[in-house]
Amino acid sequence: MTDATTTAVAGAAHEPEIASLHHVCRELAEAAEAVGEASRHASELALGTRLPGGVRGVGARRTLLRTITDPEGLGWAPRGRGLARIGWLAGVFTSRESLAVSLAVTGLKARVRAAAVSHPELLADPDTTRVLQAVQEDRQREAVRVFRSILAAKGAERTFALLAPVFADLLAWNALTDENPFNDGAGWEIATGRTLTGAEPVLGVSARIWAFLDRGPGRAEPLVPSPALAERLDTSGTIAGYVRNIGAVGTDGTLLVQQVTGPDGVQRYVVQLAGMSGVSDKSPQDLLGAVHAVARPSTPYSRAVAKALRLLVPSGCELALVGHSLGGITAMNLAADRDFCGIHQVTHVVAIGSPIDGKRPADPRTRVYSLVNEHDVVPGLEGRSSVSAYRLPGQFTEFTWTDDTHSFPLCHAAERYAHNLEHTAPEASARVDADLAPFRGRVTAARFFRLHDR
């Protein structure tokens, strides 16, 4: 186990093959970016209003035009603004391929192959095998048709869970090879190992649109919990206990903060953040807020939590932020906020089933734990799967595992993660509990808040 990433693979004999495939993935991504930049430069010269000094004549421009349209060279490779963008759009709409995209897609295929080595169930299931085979052979329409047939036969729950280890890569492959120009940027970000920031990879709806629609300032009101909820709270101070608390609190816009007197007598706080509530909701935990939170650092959810903590937590106190799903994303967004960290000392972030790999805490001393069931599709929605070829920074420790619940969203539920931490991945639970030892003590208060968009 390493601090940067800890991933269980199916058999030590496969490890060298996975490492080699991951090396190829990274090399192809770098080559794709380099070819893309060369294509952009050639497009600017060929389609610009003026050629630079030393480059003269119609012949030179004709040569450059051949360079960015030759199937044996850069392929259909116009890139940039103006005429270059028109040329690029024409290529997307007519399914013309560029060398840069071909390299990126080949890298994605290598990533899919590596995932199949560590997850043999992908090739053991005849339906997922048909999808992956169609991807490997560039038969996009057949891959989409087979995927839809699996949805109809097995339901979304089983399908998403089975394909979770390769789901982000499949979305990127589809984005780069379909006729939709809006999702190409997202596909390119995933293929080259960057986090999704500009748009989502299905339709390509811009993150700016999500931010415009999700503009609430955030509001928090103290809440008196029901006696039944108060009695259900876990006070063990373990990560499994915190996840159980999140499951008990639910996703109706309720925030739980436990005040703890640690073994050293210091008062600390554990903030427990629940996941998404529904498609449309008055709380900041709805679907709109979830999509917005993946790409942007500040959302109504994070702003509402910050306001609640200003009411409760004295400046300078140590915080541990524990969040499930959207709650984990929000925990990382708060830890990445320099203003928030200027008031509160965020020592730990624990994200459970959350797509957080592209976010970075503002304080280099903050420890980040990411806990992931590899058949949970949600943690890969920001573009990096749990079997990624790209390592996480030293501040991160990622624990991944698989269990026999290949059904989504059951494998994503907070209650299931609590079960996993106790029975499937006890080493992960023990490691996080050991690091959170300063927060394990007497719970002196449990405060609740109701969160609102406005």
C-alpha positions, 0 to 999 in steps of 0.5 A: 500500500502506498500513500498516493494510491492503493489498488487491489488487482486480480493476481500478482501475475497480471501486475506487469501487464497492467503496468505496461499498459498504463505506461502505453496509455500515458505515452499515447496521451502525451503523443496525442497532445503533442500532435494536437499542438502541431495540428493547431500550429499548422492550422494557424499558418495554413488558414491565417490571413498572413503567413509568417516571414520566410514562408511565401507563396500559394504553394506554401499554403497549399502544402500546409493545407495538405498537412492538416487534411491528409489521411496519411499524415495528421488526418483531418486536423484543423484546430483553432479559431475562425476557419480552422474551427469551421474546418474542425466542425466539418470534420466532427459532423462528417466523422473525419478522423485526425491523428491526434484523436486516433492516438487519444482513442488508442490510449483509451483502448489500452486503459480499457484493456488494463481495466479488464485485466484487473476486473476479469468479470468484464470479460466473463460477462458476454454482454460487457464483452460485446461492448468492449469488443466493439470499442476495440474495433471502433464499431461505435454504433454497435457499441451503443446499440449493445449498451442499450440492449444490456440496459433493457435486459439487465437494467441500469443498476446491473449495467452501470455497476458492471461497466463502472471500472471503464465507464469514464473511458467509454464516455471519453471514447464515445465523445471523441468519436461521435458527431457531437462537437460539444463533448469533444473537450470533455473526452479530450480531458479524460483521454489525457488524464486531466479532470473534467472542468469545461463540460460533461462528456455525454451531451457536452453541456458547459460547466458555465451553464451549470454554474449559471443555473446553480447560483444560490448563495447558500443558507443554513438554519440550526435544526432540532433533530427527531429523538429517533435520529438523535438516538441512532447517532454513532459516537464511536469515532470510526470512519464506518460510524461516520458513514452510518451517521451520514446514511441515518441523516439522509439526503434531505439537506441536513448537516451533522457536526459532532463536537469531540474532545480528543484524547489530548483534551483538545476540542475538535469537530467532525463535519458529516456531509450527505450525498445527492437528494434528487433530480430537482430539490430546494436543497443544495444537494440536488442533481444540479448541485452535484453536476456543478460541484464536480467541475467548480469549487464553490456551490450553494452546498459548500457555501451553506456548509461554510455559513453553518460552521461559522455559526458553530465552530470557533476560528482556528479549530481543527476540522475533519470533513467526512462526506459521501458522494456529493458530500465528499465532493463538497468536503474537497471543495471546502478544503480547496477554498483558501478563505475557508481554510483561513478560518478553519484548520482542515486536517483531514478530508475523507471522501466515500464514493466521490469523484474528487481526484482532480481537486486539491486542498489549499493547505498542503498539510491536509490529508485526503482519503478516497474510499471507493468500491470499484463497481461504484460508477460515481467516483469516476464521473470526473474522468479518473477511474479507480484503475486509472493509469495516473497516480494521485499526489502524495496528499491523497491515499486511495483505498479501492475494493470490490464486493459482490454487490454488482448493482448500482446504486446499491453499491453506492449507498452509504450503508453499503460503504459502511458495511464494506469498511467493516467487512470487505476492506477492514485495512482501509478502515483501520488506516483511516481510523488510526489517522483520525485518532485525534478526533476519537474521544468523547462526543460533547455535542451533536449539532444539526443544520438544515441547508438551503439554496437560498 
